[in-house]
Amino acid sequence: MFEARHLRVLRAVARTGSLSGAARELGCTQPAVSQQMKALELAAGTPLLVRGGRTTRLTEAGEALARHASGILAGLAAAEEEVAAIGGLRAGRVRMVSFPSAGPSLVPTALAAMRAAHPDVGITLAEAQPPRAVEMLRAGECELALVYRYEDDAGGEDAAAWEGFLVRPLLADRLFAVLPAGHALARAGGPVRLSDLADEAWIAGCTYCRRHLVELCGREGFEPRIDFATDDYPAAVGLVASGMGVSAQPGLALEAVRLRGVAVRELRPSVRREVAALTLPDLAQVPAVDMMLGRLRLAALRDPSTV
């Protein structure tokens, strides 16, 4: 295996034409240059120099290695500079995946703060619900995943899915009952019990949220009649406003949705989902990833959905 320090000596010998000249150029002694050249020849398995009197010339193998040495050392210098830039937040990237309802408030605040503080760090954003986002993180398709899980999930599947990751909790996002404005329970005001909605048609969310809704209603003694399912939050609220059913929506989603024609009520029993940022333990040591985690935390502290 060739070492960079030995290649630098070979390049100096080729440039100056002697061991003593290389020693002067490198600021070391001639015996040290001779010793490093012997180590390089041992690694190469063939002579690299022809020593004769005051002059030294390269063998054919030495000339070939000297030609490559410049490119190798230039590439190494470029790599060192790039790594230093990443470490100093003058470069680098963070690929983030987030669930849709975090998009309107939490994510833009964090991304804007990151871009303002470190404009040279490349940031990309893709959307995926938690199961898929976790898969992407495991597969190396992103450095950071913004995910959630329901605190009352008795199945334990979500807890197992987060094993092996560094988990940074951000906030607890409460679910609310969303009813047509003319609904009797909407006019009554106050919290709405889930069991009081047993006979209603439901507008549910993504596959993960539908599963949770069915489990939640089952604990309250009924199976919800899900007529519509969409992870488009404005569409879900629009369906409720049109009288097509009722829904349970997270506070983060409702922040950015026009609530015309609907009533939002506290839900009983109270249901919350834990919102967290996941990354791999090694990735958390990368300055850009660590800084992005910090920006997400600050954005969560300012978010009105935090309860």
VENTAHU-V598081 format. One record per backbone hydrogen bond with DSSP energy under -1.0 kcal/mol. NH is the residue of the N-H (numbers start at 1). CO is the residue of the C=O. E is the energy in kcal/mol with one decimal. If there is no record, write none. Layout:
((NH & CO & E) (NH & CO & E))
This chain:
((7 & 3 & -2.0) (8 & 4 & -2.1) (9 & 5 & -1.4) (10 & 6 & -2.3) (11 & 7 & -2.4) (12 & 8 & -1.9) (13 & 9 & -2.5) (14 & 10 & -2.6) (15 & 11 & -1.9) (16 & 12 & -2.4) (17 & 13 & -2.7) (22 & 18 & -1.8) (23 & 19 & -2.1) (24 & 20 & -2.2) (25 & 21 & -2.2) (26 & 22 & -2.3) (27 & 23 & -1.2) (28 & 23 & -2.3) (33 & 29 & -1.7) (34 & 30 & -2.8) (35 & 31 & -2.4) (36 & 32 & -2.1) (37 & 33 & -2.2) (38 & 34 & -1.9) (39 & 35 & -1.8) (40 & 36 & -2.0) (41 & 37 & -2.4) (42 & 38 & -2.2) (43 & 39 & -2.0) (44 & 40 & -2.3) (45 & 41 & -2.2) (46 & 41 & -1.0) (50 & 57 & -3.3) (52 & 55 & -2.1) (55 & 52 & -1.7) (56 & 17 & -2.1) (57 & 50 & -2.1) (59 & 48 & -2.0) (63 & 59 & -2.7) (64 & 60 & -2.1) (65 & 61 & -2.4) (66 & 62 & -2.5) (67 & 63 & -2.1) (68 & 64 & -1.6) (69 & 65 & -2.0) (70 & 66 & -1.1) (72 & 68 & -2.6) (73 & 69 & -3.0) (74 & 70 & -2.3) (75 & 71 & -2.5) (76 & 72 & -2.3) (77 & 73 & -2.3) (78 & 74 & -2.3) (79 & 75 & -2.4) (80 & 76 & -2.6) (81 & 77 & -2.3) (82 & 78 & -2.4) (83 & 79 & -2.6) (84 & 80 & -2.3) (85 & 81 & -2.3) (86 & 82 & -2.4) (87 & 83 & -2.7) (88 & 84 & -1.8) (89 & 86 & -1.5) (90 & 85 & -3.3) (94 & 122 & -2.5) (96 & 124 & -2.7) (97 & 144 & -2.1) (98 & 126 & -2.5) (102 & 99 & -1.6) (103 & 100 & -1.8) (107 & 102 & -2.4) (109 & 105 & -1.6) (110 & 106 & -1.8) (111 & 107 & -2.8) (112 & 108 & -2.5) (113 & 109 & -1.8) (114 & 110 & -2.1) (115 & 111 & -2.8) (116 & 112 & -2.2) (117 & 113 & -1.9) (118 & 114 & -2.8) (121 & 118 & -1.6) (122 & 92 & -2.8) (124 & 94 & -2.1) (126 & 96 & -2.0) (128 & 98 & -1.8) (133 & 129 & -2.5) (134 & 130 & -2.5) (135 & 131 & -1.7) (136 & 132 & -2.3) (137 & 133 & -1.9) (138 & 134 & -2.3) (139 & 135 & -2.0) (140 & 137 & -1.1) (141 & 136 & -2.7) (143 & 95 & -2.3) (144 & 95 & -1.7) (145 & 278 & -2.6) (146 & 97 & -3.4) (147 & 276 & -2.9) (149 & 274 & -1.5) (151 & 272 & -2.3) (153 & 150 & -1.5) (160 & 156 & -1.7) (161 & 157 & -1.9) (162 & 158 & -1.2) (163 & 160 & -1.3) (165 & 162 & -1.6) (166 & 279 & -3.3) (168 & 277 & -2.7) (170 & 275 & -3.1) (171 & 275 & -1.4) (173 & 273 & -2.9) (175 & 271 & -2.7) (176 & 249 & -2.8) (177 & 265 & -2.6) (178 & 247 & -3.2) (179 & 263 & -2.7) (181 & 261 & -2.2) (183 & 180 & -2.2) (187 & 183 & -2.2) (188 & 184 & -1.6) (192 & 266 & -3.2) (194 & 268 & -3.2) (196 & 193 & -1.0) (197 & 194 & -1.9) (198 & 195 & -1.3) (200 & 197 & -1.5) (202 & 225 & -2.6) (203 & 246 & -2.8) (204 & 228 & -2.9) (210 & 206 & -2.9) (211 & 207 & -2.2) (212 & 208 & -1.8) (213 & 209 & -2.6) (214 & 210 & -2.5) (215 & 211 & -2.1) (216 & 212 & -2.8) (217 & 213 & -2.8) (218 & 214 & -2.1) (219 & 215 & -1.7) (221 & 218 & -1.3) (222 & 217 & -2.1) (226 & 224 & -1.0) (227 & 202 & -1.6) (228 & 202 & -1.7) (230 & 204 & -2.6) (236 & 232 & -2.2) (237 & 233 & -2.4) (238 & 234 & -2.3) (239 & 235 & -2.2) (240 & 236 & -1.9) (241 & 237 & -2.6) (242 & 238 & -1.6) (243 & 240 & -2.0) (244 & 239 & -2.4) (246 & 201 & -2.7) (247 & 178 & -1.9) (249 & 176 & -2.5) (251 & 174 & -2.0) (254 & 250 & -1.9) (255 & 251 & -1.3) (257 & 254 & -1.0) (262 & 259 & -1.6) (263 & 179 & -2.9) (265 & 177 & -2.7) (268 & 192 & -2.7) (273 & 173 & -2.3) (274 & 149 & -3.2) (275 & 171 & -2.9) (276 & 147 & -2.5) (277 & 168 & -2.2) (278 & 145 & -3.2) (279 & 166 & -1.6) (284 & 280 & -1.7) (285 & 282 & -1.4) (286 & 283 & -1.7) (290 & 286 & -2.6) (291 & 287 & -2.5) (292 & 288 & -2.0) (293 & 289 & -2.3) (294 & 290 & -1.8) (295 & 291 & -2.0) (296 & 292 & -2.2) (297 & 293 & -2.0) (298 & 294 & -2.1) (299 & 295 & -2.2) (300 & 296 & -2.3) (301 & 297 & -1.9) (302 & 298 & -1.2) (306 & 303 & -1.6) (307 & 172 & -1.1))
